[in-house]
Amino acid sequence: AQQSRQADFERYLLQLNERLSQFQGNLEEAQNSYSGSLDAERELSGAIRGQVQVLNDSVRAADDLSSLKANVEARLNSLLENIDKARELREARDSEVAERLSTMVERIQAMEVEAQTFRHHLEEQRQQALIDSLTGLANRSGLQQRMDEEFERWQRYGGRLLLVVLDVDHFKSINDRFGHLAGDKVLTEMALRLRSRLRESDQLFRIGGEEFMIVLPETRQKDADVLANQLLTSISARPFQEDIKVTASASVAEVSKGETWSVWLNRADQALYEAKSRGRNQVVNAARPLPVVGRGAEDMPDSASG
């Protein structure tokens, strides 16, 4: 998804660069037209001054009224012709500049629409990158974004914030015995069962192959423990697809003052390993003292042994 966004962004930048080049060319042409118009006005002004000066000299040098009248009429006709030509040229240049400016305005509006469409497209891709395609839940990237928000809120306003980390027991054996398609169906059904028992304010994530995480804002420890046990009961109470019996292990951890997000998550992770080492299909609360649990093969998540 990131590569796709990058490729789309590069294509958009190339297109934008081409549009801006055209835009710059139109501006330069409009500037040239405007400069040409100014030059024409200066030329006309000089021509008029020259002809007026000639007319003035002719008047002073005239010997009789008839020749003066003819000379004046000829000079005035020439002036009028120059003025008409200058007016026509000015109107043509003004029309050309106006047309170019109108074209530029249309292109700017089109670029704004394209930019807005592209922003929406990028946002859709960004949102898709935060969603697990199998279960429709937010993934680890979505979790990170959500936890940044929740952690900042908790640090600012206080209150209670808890995690439930849940991992399917022996998931590798499910894939080995029934196939990966059946394993995918188990995960999909797992997401539905978990989501059906959560509040609107609770956030459910799939953060690994068979590992889920629930963020519980403003929840008491004992209520989180009860919820986690209810979730495990709902998982083991009835078979999943193709009569596959499934259990899961879980941990509950409340964030403590001075803890970072990584420390808090590590504490929940350690409690989950403790639940696995005690026989699985149970909840361990990370607030209780925990022995140091090694990460041997028997204690690894279900992607290894479950």
PLY file of the C-alpha trace (Angstrom):
ply
format ascii 1.0
element vertex 306
property float x
property float y
property float z
element edge 305
property int vertex1
property int vertex2
end_header
0.00 0.00 0.00
2.88 2.35 0.82
4.52 1.58 -2.55
1.22 2.17 -4.31
0.79 5.53 -2.58
4.35 6.47 -3.49
3.82 5.55 -7.16
0.54 7.49 -7.30
2.19 10.46 -5.67
5.07 10.44 -8.17
2.63 10.26 -11.10
0.65 13.14 -9.65
3.80 15.24 -9.21
4.82 14.62 -12.83
1.36 15.63 -13.99
1.40 18.68 -11.74
4.83 19.69 -13.03
3.55 19.49 -16.61
0.53 21.61 -15.75
2.69 24.18 -13.98
4.99 24.37 -17.01
1.99 25.09 -19.22
0.79 27.61 -16.68
4.16 29.35 -16.68
4.17 29.44 -20.50
0.74 31.10 -20.53
1.90 33.65 -17.99
4.95 34.48 -20.07
2.85 34.85 -23.21
0.40 37.08 -21.36
3.30 39.14 -20.04
4.75 39.44 -23.55
1.37 40.54 -24.88
1.07 43.10 -22.13
4.64 44.35 -22.74
3.91 44.53 -26.47
0.82 46.57 -25.73
2.85 49.01 -23.63
5.46 49.28 -26.40
2.72 49.96 -28.95
1.27 52.69 -26.72
4.69 54.30 -26.36
5.21 54.10 -30.12
1.81 55.65 -30.75
2.44 58.38 -28.21
5.76 59.22 -29.89
4.17 59.20 -33.34
1.40 61.52 -32.19
3.85 63.91 -30.57
5.95 63.90 -33.74
2.97 64.59 -35.96
1.69 67.31 -33.65
5.11 68.91 -33.73
5.16 68.74 -37.53
1.67 70.22 -37.60
2.76 73.00 -35.29
5.78 73.75 -37.49
3.56 73.72 -40.58
1.17 76.20 -39.00
3.99 78.57 -38.14
5.56 78.29 -41.60
2.29 78.56 -43.59
2.05 81.49 -46.07
-1.62 81.23 -46.96
-4.80 79.85 -45.46
-5.51 77.24 -48.17
-2.18 75.47 -47.88
-2.45 75.61 -44.10
-5.92 74.06 -44.20
-4.81 71.26 -46.52
-1.74 70.56 -44.42
-3.73 70.50 -41.19
-6.36 68.16 -42.65
-3.70 65.77 -43.93
-1.93 65.70 -40.58
-5.18 65.23 -38.64
-6.25 62.36 -40.93
-2.89 60.72 -40.36
-3.28 61.13 -36.60
-6.77 59.65 -36.69
-5.55 56.68 -38.72
-2.75 56.05 -36.23
-5.16 56.30 -33.32
-7.60 53.86 -34.98
-4.83 51.40 -35.70
-3.58 51.70 -32.15
-7.10 51.16 -30.78
-7.61 48.06 -32.93
-4.24 46.70 -31.89
-4.99 47.39 -28.24
-8.38 45.69 -28.45
-6.82 42.64 -30.13
-4.09 42.43 -27.51
-6.57 42.91 -24.66
-8.76 40.18 -26.08
-5.76 37.85 -26.39
-4.62 38.56 -22.83
-8.17 38.11 -21.49
-8.46 34.79 -23.30
-5.15 33.58 -21.89
-6.11 34.68 -18.38
-9.47 32.91 -18.70
-7.68 29.74 -19.83
-5.30 29.98 -16.86
-8.20 30.41 -14.44
-9.88 27.31 -15.86
-6.66 25.33 -15.55
-6.12 26.51 -11.98
-9.63 25.37 -11.10
-8.98 22.01 -12.77
-5.71 21.67 -10.82
-7.53 22.41 -7.56
-10.10 19.71 -8.33
-7.32 17.25 -9.23
-5.42 18.09 -6.05
-8.53 17.58 -3.91
-9.30 14.29 -5.66
-5.74 13.14 -5.16
-5.83 14.05 -1.46
-9.02 11.98 -1.06
-7.36 9.12 -2.94
-4.30 9.23 -0.70
-6.47 9.33 2.41
-8.43 6.30 1.19
-5.18 4.44 0.57
-3.88 5.48 3.98
-7.03 4.19 5.64
-6.81 0.93 3.68
-3.22 0.49 4.89
-4.55 0.60 8.46
-7.08 -2.21 7.93
-6.46 -5.96 8.03
-7.82 -7.33 4.76
-8.88 -10.68 6.24
-10.91 -9.62 9.28
-11.69 -6.01 8.46
-10.21 -4.95 11.80
-7.61 -2.27 12.23
-4.11 -3.73 11.97
-0.89 -2.98 13.87
-0.43 0.31 12.01
-3.98 1.26 12.94
-3.22 0.28 16.53
-0.18 2.56 16.61
-2.22 5.50 15.37
-5.02 4.81 17.83
-2.65 4.35 20.76
-0.87 7.59 19.99
-4.23 9.32 20.35
-5.34 7.36 23.43
-1.97 7.73 25.15
-1.93 11.47 24.58
-5.48 11.76 25.92
-4.63 9.65 28.99
-1.46 11.68 29.71
-3.41 14.92 29.44
-6.64 14.05 31.25
-5.81 10.95 33.29
-8.44 8.29 33.88
-8.05 4.57 33.16
-6.78 2.83 30.07
-6.40 -0.94 29.71
-5.29 -3.50 27.15
-6.50 -7.01 26.56
-4.14 -9.09 24.42
-5.68 -12.32 23.13
-3.90 -15.10 21.25
-5.46 -18.22 19.72
-4.08 -21.43 21.26
-2.33 -23.94 18.99
-3.25 -22.03 15.86
-0.44 -23.64 13.88
-1.98 -27.04 14.46
-5.30 -25.73 13.10
-3.58 -24.70 9.88
-1.70 -28.01 9.72
-4.77 -30.19 10.31
-7.50 -28.28 8.47
-5.60 -26.05 6.04
-4.93 -22.35 5.88
-8.35 -21.56 4.44
-9.97 -23.05 7.55
-7.50 -21.08 9.67
-8.54 -17.87 7.90
-12.19 -18.68 8.59
-11.38 -19.20 12.27
-9.75 -15.76 12.44
-12.68 -14.14 10.64
-15.19 -15.76 13.00
-12.96 -14.87 15.95
-13.11 -11.19 14.99
-16.92 -11.33 14.77
-17.29 -13.00 18.17
-14.94 -10.58 19.88
-16.50 -7.50 18.31
-20.03 -8.57 19.27
-19.14 -8.40 22.99
-17.41 -5.01 23.01
-18.69 -1.52 23.64
-18.64 1.15 20.93
-15.81 2.91 22.76
-13.67 -0.28 22.82
-11.24 -0.76 19.96
-10.42 -4.20 18.50
-7.27 -4.84 16.46
-5.62 -7.78 14.76
-1.95 -7.17 15.47
-0.42 -10.44 14.34
-1.21 -13.74 12.67
-3.56 -15.01 15.40
-3.12 -12.26 17.96
-5.76 -9.67 18.77
-5.69 -6.62 20.99
-8.51 -4.69 22.62
-8.11 -1.15 23.93
-10.49 -0.42 26.81
-10.73 3.26 27.76
-12.25 4.20 31.13
-12.54 0.61 32.32
-11.87 -0.82 35.77
-9.42 -3.67 36.25
-12.03 -6.10 37.51
-14.38 -5.26 34.64
-11.59 -5.86 32.13
-10.83 -9.22 33.80
-14.51 -10.19 33.59
-14.68 -9.17 29.93
-11.53 -11.10 29.03
-12.86 -14.26 30.68
-16.22 -13.85 28.93
-14.41 -13.54 25.63
-12.47 -16.77 26.22
-15.70 -18.52 27.21
-17.46 -17.37 24.04
-14.54 -18.69 21.98
-14.41 -22.13 23.58
-18.18 -22.53 24.08
-18.98 -23.61 20.54
-16.88 -24.90 17.63
-15.77 -22.70 14.77
-15.85 -23.57 11.08
-15.87 -27.28 10.22
-16.33 -28.22 13.91
-12.95 -26.84 14.86
-12.65 -26.46 18.61
-10.69 -23.35 19.53
-9.43 -21.85 22.77
-7.44 -18.72 23.41
-5.22 -17.18 26.08
-5.37 -13.57 27.17
-3.72 -10.95 29.33
-5.02 -7.74 30.87
-2.81 -4.73 31.58
-3.63 -1.24 32.81
-1.23 1.54 31.94
0.62 2.99 34.92
1.94 6.49 35.47
5.37 7.00 33.99
5.04 4.05 31.63
5.73 4.32 27.95
3.60 2.61 25.36
6.30 -0.01 24.68
6.77 -0.83 28.38
3.04 -1.17 28.87
2.70 -3.45 25.84
5.68 -5.53 26.96
4.05 -6.05 30.35
0.85 -7.25 28.66
2.94 -9.48 26.40
4.70 -11.03 29.39
1.35 -11.77 31.03
0.16 -13.44 27.84
3.19 -15.73 27.85
2.44 -16.55 31.46
-1.11 -17.55 30.48
0.37 -19.83 27.81
2.83 -21.38 30.25
0.06 -22.09 32.77
-1.81 -24.27 30.30
-3.60 -21.79 28.00
-7.32 -20.97 27.80
-7.05 -18.54 30.71
-6.52 -14.86 31.55
-3.53 -13.44 33.41
-3.67 -9.92 34.77
-0.38 -8.06 34.33
-1.04 -6.07 37.50
-0.31 -9.17 39.56
3.31 -10.22 40.20
4.56 -12.32 37.31
7.50 -14.70 37.17
10.04 -14.13 34.43
8.85 -16.17 31.47
11.43 -17.30 28.93
10.67 -17.16 25.25
11.38 -20.78 24.44
9.60 -22.68 21.73
6.84 -23.74 24.12
6.19 -20.12 25.10
6.26 -18.45 21.70
3.04 -17.16 20.07
0.98 -19.57 18.01
2.79 -18.71 14.80
5.46 -20.96 16.33
3.65 -23.40 18.60
0.73 -21.60 20.24
0 1
1 2
2 3
3 4
4 5
5 6
6 7
7 8
8 9
9 10
10 11
11 12
12 13
13 14
14 15
15 16
16 17
17 18
18 19
19 20
20 21
21 22
22 23
23 24
24 25
25 26
26 27
27 28
28 29
29 30
30 31
31 32
32 33
33 34
34 35
35 36
36 37
37 38
38 39
39 40
40 41
41 42
42 43
43 44
44 45
45 46
46 47
47 48
48 49
49 50
50 51
51 52
52 53
53 54
54 55
55 56
56 57
57 58
58 59
59 60
60 61
61 62
62 63
63 64
64 65
65 66
66 67
67 68
68 69
69 70
70 71
71 72
72 73
73 74
74 75
75 76
76 77
77 78
78 79
79 80
80 81
81 82
82 83
83 84
84 85
85 86
86 87
87 88
88 89
89 90
90 91
91 92
92 93
93 94
94 95
95 96
96 97
97 98
98 99
99 100
100 101
101 102
102 103
103 104
104 105
105 106
106 107
107 108
108 109
109 110
110 111
111 112
112 113
113 114
114 115
115 116
116 117
117 118
118 119
119 120
120 121
121 122
122 123
123 124
124 125
125 126
126 127
127 128
128 129
129 130
130 131
131 132
132 133
133 134
134 135
135 136
136 137
137 138
138 139
139 140
140 141
141 142
142 143
143 144
144 145
145 146
146 147
147 148
148 149
149 150
150 151
151 152
152 153
153 154
154 155
155 156
156 157
157 158
158 159
159 160
160 161
161 162
162 163
163 164
164 165
165 166
166 167
167 168
168 169
169 170
170 171
171 172
172 173
173 174
174 175
175 176
176 177
177 178
178 179
179 180
180 181
181 182
182 183
183 184
184 185
185 186
186 187
187 188
188 189
189 190
190 191
191 192
192 193
193 194
194 195
195 196
196 197
197 198
198 199
199 200
200 201
201 202
202 203
203 204
204 205
205 206
206 207
207 208
208 209
209 210
210 211
211 212
212 213
213 214
214 215
215 216
216 217
217 218
218 219
219 220
220 221
221 222
222 223
223 224
224 225
225 226
226 227
227 228
228 229
229 230
230 231
231 232
232 233
233 234
234 235
235 236
236 237
237 238
238 239
239 240
240 241
241 242
242 243
243 244
244 245
245 246
246 247
247 248
248 249
249 250
250 251
251 252
252 253
253 254
254 255
255 256
256 257
257 258
258 259
259 260
260 261
261 262
262 263
263 264
264 265
265 266
266 267
267 268
268 269
269 270
270 271
271 272
272 273
273 274
274 275
275 276
276 277
277 278
278 279
279 280
280 281
281 282
282 283
283 284
284 285
285 286
286 287
287 288
288 289
289 290
290 291
291 292
292 293
293 294
294 295
295 296
296 297
297 298
298 299
299 300
300 301
301 302
302 303
303 304
304 305
